[in-house]
Amino acid sequence: MSNRGVLVGAMVAVLLGAAPVLAQEVRQLSPASVLVMPFDATMNKASFQIVSRIGPSVGQAALQTHWIYYAADCRHLVNVTVWLTENDTIVMDPRAVRGQTQALNPPENHAVGSVTDLSGERGVVTVTAQVQNGGSSQQLIGGWNIADTTTSAAFGADAIGLAEEGVLPDAGLLASGLFLPSFDPSVLGDSQVIAIGLEADGDGIVPISRPSAELDGAHVCCDVSFIDNLEAGFSLPSFCFDCVGFATMAGVIDPDEVPLIPPSSAVTSPGFVELRNCRSANVDGFAELIGQGDFQQFIFAFHGQAIGPFGAAMSGTYTSRSVN
């Protein structure tokens, strides 16, 4: 196999001169079994997730999908079941989370169960296809959006897609860092850096939920640096969080979020943030590199940013370049 990059939205999974290292393929260009998306329903924020079923299926049998919402601080918020028929689509508003089923004749969608309002919460949602009686579970595509109702700016991206339930990418891909592009941070009107720490738990994927005394009680901590458009780089304070980390790139865009680039480090050019040496607690509470301890783990990240009403979200990217 020739050396080539495989763009899958959240990572590049190739080692030079070798076959790709894949404990799990991250899927963006083909249907997945599990989707992972951030959400934010805090003050002045509006958010939604969209999921469609397009992959191979058998006849007209409905596909059961399991939705679980977790708060940024790891609290389990709600889980619902949504049944999707062939070529079906659902849009979920975190302020009105509810299960759904669909009658085939006539074709009608029916809400199931009570409505859960997640206003004031933010975190991550996982959507898992649960195939019965055989068949492929790789049938889901999706995306997410977060808007600021005060600035009318919004950004969104494709969901992270995992090919197999309960399996994450090889954490060795994190060795060379996770890269998040940014426009000039000094001109951003909206900025939201979102980092999601996940681990395999039996047959499922869950947020990393163990605090570490070595990380001052955080669940995950990553070293941070910024590289500007003149290729100059400098170190920044560590980015530490529980299950999902939310931060701004710079400035006081949101007074409730800590900027990755502190005011003392003036940045006035586009560039990218690099997250490296991400650590979490093992079963004994000691901090180890993600995926190097007792659990299969991985980190995904996004940077949503806007200038005026024009916004975009960029996925964190992993490379195979050698570590200096």
N, C-alpha and C positions, 0 to 999 in steps of 0.2 A: 504494500500500500504506500503510495507517495505521501510526503508530508504535506498536510493541508489543514486549514482551520475549518471547523464545523460551527457555523454561527447558529446558536440556539437561544439567542436573546439574553440569557442570563449568564452564559459562560462559553468559553472556547475550550474544547476537551481534546487536545492533541498533544502528545509528547513528541518532540523532534526525533525523527528516525525510528519511531515506534508506533504501534497501533494505539488508538485512543484508549485512555484509561477510563472506563465507565462502569461504576457500580450501578449506575442509573443514568439513563439518558434524560436530559432536560429538553422538553419538547415545546417548540413554538410553531414550527412549520407543519406539524402533523398532530392529529388528535392525541390526547393524553388520558391516563387513568385517574390522575389526581391533579387538581388545579390549586394554586396557592396565590392569594391576593391580599393586599392591605386594604383597610377601610378606615374612614375617619368621619365620625358623626358628632364631633365636638362642636363647641360654639362657633358659628359663622362658617361651618363646613357642611357641604352636602356630598354624598358619596353613593355610588352604586356599583354593583358587580353584574356582569352579563355572562351567561353560560349557554352554549349551544351544543347539541348532539349531532355530529355529522359523520362519525366514523362507522365502521362496518357493524351491522346488526343483523339479527335474524328475524325475518318477517316484520310484523308490526308490534312485537313485544316491547312494552315500555321498559326503560332503563331507570333503575332506582339510583338516585344520587344522594349522598349524605353530606350536609352542610354543617360545619362547626365553626362558630365564631369565638375567638379568644381575645381578651383585652390585652393591651400592651403590657400590663403588669401580671399577665398569665392567668387571670381569672377566666374560667369557662363561663361564657355568657349564654349561649343557646345553641341547640342543634335541631335541625329540621330535616325532613325527607322530602325531596322533590322528584317526582316521576316525570321523565322526559320520553315522549314518543319519538319516532324517527324524524329527524330534521327539526326537532323542537328547540325553542329558545325561551329562556326566562331571564328577567331583569329583577334583581333583588335590591331593595332599599333597606339599609341597616336600621332605619327608623320604623320599618314595618316588615320584620322577618317572619315568614310564615311558610309552612309546607304547602305543596301543591300536587295534585294529581290531574289526569286528563282522561275524559271519556272519549272513546273512539267513534261512537255512532249515536248522535252527531258529535263531531269533534269539539269539545268544550273543556276549558281549564276550570278546575274547582279548587278553591283554597281549602287547606286542611289544618285544623288546630287553631290555637289562639295566636294573636299577633304579639310579637315581642318588639318593643321600641328600644333601640340601642343608642338613643340620643345621649350625648355626653361621653360616649365611649369611642375608642379607636384601638386598632390592633390588626389581627390577621384572620382570614377565613380560609378554611380548606374545604374543597369540594371533591368527593371521592365517588367514582362510579362503582356500583356494587352489582356485578353481573351474576345472574342466576342461571343455572343449567348450561354452563359453558358459554362459549363465545368470547369475543375480545372485549376487554374493558377500556381499550384506547379509543374512546368515542367523544371526548370532551375538548372543546376549545372555549376560550373566554377572555375577558378583560375587565379592567376596573377603571374608575374615574374618581377623582377628588376635586371638588370645586370650592372656591372661597366666595361666599355670597356677598362679602363686603367689597371685593374688588372685581367681581364677575370674571375672574380668571379661573381656568381649570386645566388639569393635566391628567393623563391616564396612560396605560400601557397594556400590553398583552399579559395575561396571567402567566405565572410560572407553571409549566406543565411537567409532570413526572410520569414516566412511562409505566411504572409499576408501583402498586400500593405497598407501603412499608419499606421502600428502598430509596436511598438518597445517593447523589453523586459522590464519587470518590473525593474525600476531603483533601487529598494530596493536591488537587487542583487549586487549593487556596494558598499554596506555598509561595506563589509569586505575586499574591495580592489580589484585591478586588478593586476595580477602577470605576469611578463615578464622574462622568464629565459634567462641567458646569460652564454656563455663560459667565461673564464678568460678575462676580458676586455683588459688587457695589451697585449694580443697576437693577438687580432683581427686586421685583415687587412682591413676589411670592416664592418661597423656597421650602421644600420639605424633603429631607433625607430620611429614608425609611429603611431600616435594617431588620431582617427577620432571621432569627436563629431557630433552626429546626433539628429534630433528631427522630430516629426511628424508634418506635415504641411497640414492640410486638408486630402486629400486622399493619400498623398505622403510622402516620406522620404527625408529630405534636411539637409545640414550641419547647425550647430548652427551659426547663422550669426550676433548676436547682441553683440557689445562690452560692457564692463562694466568698469566704472571709478574705481570701487573698485578693479578691477583686472588690473589696469593700462592700460586699453584699450584692453586687451586680451578678447577673447570670452570664453575661458575655461582655468582654472588653476587647477592643481592637486598637492597635497603634494606628495613628493617622498622620498623613503628610499631604501637602498640596504641591502640585507641579504646574507652574504657569506656562504661558505661551512662549517664553524664552527658555524653556526647559530648566528653569531654576526651581529647586524643590526645597521645602523647609518642613520641619516637624511641627505637629500640632498636638494639643492635649488628647489623651485617649478618649475614644467613644465607648461608653459603657451603658448597658441597658439590661432590662429584664427579658421578656419574651420578644418584644418588638421595640426597636429604638426609633424615636422621632426626633429630628433636630433640623435646624435651618443651616444653610451653607455658611452664611455670615450675616452680621448685622443684627438689628432688633426688629426683624420682620414679624416675628411672633414672640411677644414677651414671655409666653409660657414655654418656649423651647430654647434650649441652649445651643448657640451656634457652634458648628465644627471649627470655624475660623474665628477666633476671638477678636474683639475690637483692636487689641494691641498688634495684631498681625494684619496690616492693611493689604488687601489684595484688590487690584484694579485691572485684572486681565482674565480672559477665559483660561481654563485649564482643567485639571481633574484632581479629585481627591483619591488617595489610595488608602484602603484599609488593609492592614497586614497584621500577622501574628494574632489573629482572633483566638481568644482563650475562653474556656468555660470549666465548670467544676466536674471532676469525675465522681464516682460513687463515694469516695472518701472525703470529698470537699476540696481537694487540691486542684488548683488551676492547671489545665493542660491545653495545648493547642487543639482547636476544634477538630473532632474526629480522631484524635490520637489517644483518647482515654478509653472508657468502657462503652461508649455509645457511637453509633453511626450518626454523624452530624454534618450539617452544612449551613452556610450563611448565604442569604440572598439579599439584594439591596436595590433600591431605586432612588433617583433624584428627580422629584417633580419641581419644576421651576417655571416662572412666568415673568415676562416683561410687559407691563400693562395687562391687557386682557389676553395676551397670546402666551399660551403655555405648552409645555412638552414634558414628558417623563422619559428618563433614560434609565435603562437597566444596568445594574452593576455587571461588569464583564471580567471574566477570568482568563488569564493567558498562560501560555506554556513557556514563556521566556525564563531564562535561568535566573536564579536568585543571586543577587550580589553579595 
